[in-house]
Amino acid sequence: MDFDHSDGGMDQLAEWEREHGPFVTPRVRTGSGGVHVYFSHWKSVDAGLGADTPTHFAKLELKVLDPVSGKELMKKVGVDMRGVSSGGMIACPPSSYERAGEMARYTVVGATELPSTDDLSPLPDWLIKILNERESVRGGGCGGRRKGPLSDTGKDAGPSVRYEPPVASRAPDLWDTDLQRKVVEVMRGMLNSSGDTSSVFSKAEANTVAGPDAVMYHWRNDAGGRPCPYAEQGGQPHSSNNFGLLRRGTEITYICHSERCKTGAEGRRNRKLGRLTFPVAAAFSDAMPLNNDRDRLYEDRQLLPFSFLRNNLSVVAGDEGGAQIIDRLQTYTGHKLVFCNEKWYYWNGSMWVVDVGGRLASKVCRGELNKVSAAYRKETAAELDQEEGESKEEDGGDRPQQKGQEEKLVNFNFNAKMSQIMTTLKGYCLEPGFEDALNKDKDALPVQNGVILLQTGTLVAHHPKYMWSFQLPITWPSTGLAMPMGKTGKFLSQITHTPEALAYLQRILGYGITGHTSNQVMLIMIGEGSAGKSLLLGLVKHLLGQFYKDVSKDMLLTSKGQRPLGKGAANPDEARLRDTRIAVCLETGETDEISESDLKRLTGETTITSRALYADYVTYQTTHLHILCSNYPPRAKTWTAALKRRLLTLVFPMRFFYPDEDGCNPDNPLHGVRDPELEDALKAEIEKLLVFLVQGAKDWYASGRRLLDMPGASKAYMQMWEQENDPFAAFLQREGTMDVKAFESTDSLMEAYNNLDRLIDGVRFGDTEGPIIRSTTKFADACRKKGLEGPKKPSEL
């Protein structure tokens, strides 16, 4: 709907929102200052909009009160509508055009982008009424309204006729191949439990007879047939392979088309195998928050058949009846209420939230049950009135009216009754693995205005399927990856000093925010004090929130006199790394040594088992990149090939001085002046750092999930570091060029190493603390650790 400044369009918008409340749907500020409000057409038709009611017109004609005469008059106001099949177009954000010499832009109010069309709301009931009445007056008809769910005889009339949009827009597993694969895996497990281990998935297609988003999954079998869930105990497998699994909502039904099941004694061929569980089940829901304002659903007799309500609203059904109604709503329209680990969780429109005490869950369920009950009472009352009227006409009015016995329905306003229903509902909403599925999407980041998909660097609307229970305190800019870097870009370029180092930093930090650990590395940031390392990590911490953890150096390093943890001892630092993306250790001591075993375990293993103080063990999947930030690197007892492969360094060569601080040389390109206001300025544009990291993540995916080679300065530093910490490595580096195609005996190489008169940085080897190696076996092992492998036997020479 388009509200113009001219002809009172904006005034009409304000009047409607004063009377009915604000529209709960996206709105756009147009280039001319008007407002566009977006709605879903097919959802509006489901809510009662006539299927033939025009949704494309200019200047809506409304009844207004004449202030002079006091009479109602028809007046056209500046409210236009651009609907389906209009043959026109709608300008959407971020469109722009030149107007009066200036650039006029379309912007989303309160957000940066429009959501998916599937997440739009229907027109409100009062507006549907206006549009239907408008068409009724113009056409002299009923405006295409749907008939009620009951026939003249009062029996169920079956599903009412409803408008169906293209199936691809309603069934996500028809266009999302990854989701379809996950559904097939769940179905395969269900078939296996029924004894069918040989059937093969063939194809999936829409099944509009079962519902607007129902999908039939067809399965094939070999010539040997398959066990059918309906076959008698010990019966022969079916020779037919004509069967399918119907997904309606999250419910999976086995549908057998074999003649044996069609003509059998029971005549059954449909059997419910089970339901999809989280996180797969979350995909079959809309993104609207848990609420009891879904009035169109409570009168939907395809979703809530009359016979089903008659049985479950009755007091005879007890607590089970109310629980089954809520469960049916969730099964077929989306799970937004979950019970796990003695807690209720609900979807609030942007993330999953714990409902302490279950108060909100009980309030919403009470509201839904009351509205379902009210709709049922209204329909049964209309049916009884119709039957009584027909009976009176048949008897000529001679007999008194006799109303049928009034049904006794549950009163959901009793707190005790509602508490009992919620207790029963826990079993229906139980999802034991729900908490373990939260916050596990490695390829995405949750922000205030949506979810960033790291593989593409795009923003999508919040949805239950992403399974986030928190959001980063930042919004993704409307310009996306094209956003200028501003002061943030200048700062990053300055502290890395070279384009090569800047690109390396972007790639490895981008890899870090993905949650993947396939590269099995730890980053060591090396530089003098005031080099910008700590400021950079402080900004990353400010940006990533709970994705960032400061950890103790004891996790990866050992200090003099430090005793190792006892077997089974608590390790709080490790236990709190669950779902972390960046784990940082700030500063190290001069005598600290790298614990190679801990480094391999924390960077190489896919899962870690640890426990916090006074807590049980937890096992979680590693998702973090370790970063060690120091002015000088830790020591290493031996430099093995495995250790070198895991250690990556990035040298920060700059040093920033206070004005007039000793040692500052203005002519030195590696000296800079500290800006006391820089940190606040960078935090004010923290979204630019987010763009920098997301671009790095996107590049990492696009490169086949590879990191860049270390910059030249970092490689040189690694070589120097190795030689300082490993006398044997220094010997190999200084005593000659190693030819991988030539061989030298272990004895001769060991003799050269043990030469006390050889010089190391001008000092005799005999005057250093370098160890003497007298065993050829140990010397050969040391060579192997450096990648020098000898022949198995002399004949190989």
Secondary structure, 3 states (H helix, E strand, C coil): CEECCHHHHHHHHHHHHHHHCCCCCCEEECCCCCEEECCCHHHHHHCCCCCCCCCEECCEEEEEECCCCCCEEEEEECEEEECCCCCCCCCCCCCEEEECCEEEECEECCCCCCCCHHHCCCCCHHHHHHHHHHHHHHHCCCCCCCCCCECCCCCECCCCCCCCCCHHHCCHHHHCHHHHHHHHHHHHHHHHHCCCCCCEEEEEEECCCCCCCCEEEEEECCCCCECCCCCCCCCCCECCCCEEEEEECCEEEEEECCHHHHHCCCCCCEEEEEECCCCHHHHCCCCCCCCCCCHHHHCCCCCCCHHHHHHHCEHHHHHHHHHHHHHHHHHHHCCCEEEECCEEEEECCCCEEEEHHHHHHHHHHHHHHHHHHHHHHHHHHHHHHHHHHHHHHHCCCCCCCCCCCCCCECCCCCHHHHHHHHHHHHHHHECCCHHHHCCCCCCEEEECCEEEECCCCEEECCCHHHCCCCCCCCCCCCCHHHCCCHHHHHHHHHHHCCHHHHHHHHHHHHHHCCCCCCCCCEEEEEECCCCCHHHHHHHHHHHHHHHEEECCHHHCEECCCCCCCCCCCCCHHHHCCCCCCEEEEECCCCCCEECHHHHHHHHHCCEEEEECCCCCEEEEECCCEEEEEECCCCECCCCCHHHHHHEEEEEECCEEECCCCCCCCCCCCCEEECCCCHHHHHHHCHHHHHHHHHHHHHHHHHCCCCCCCCCHHHHHHHHHHHHHHCHHHHHHHHCCCCCCCCCCCHHHHHHHHCCCCCEECCEEHHHCCCCCCCCHHHHHHHHHHCCCCCCCCHHHC
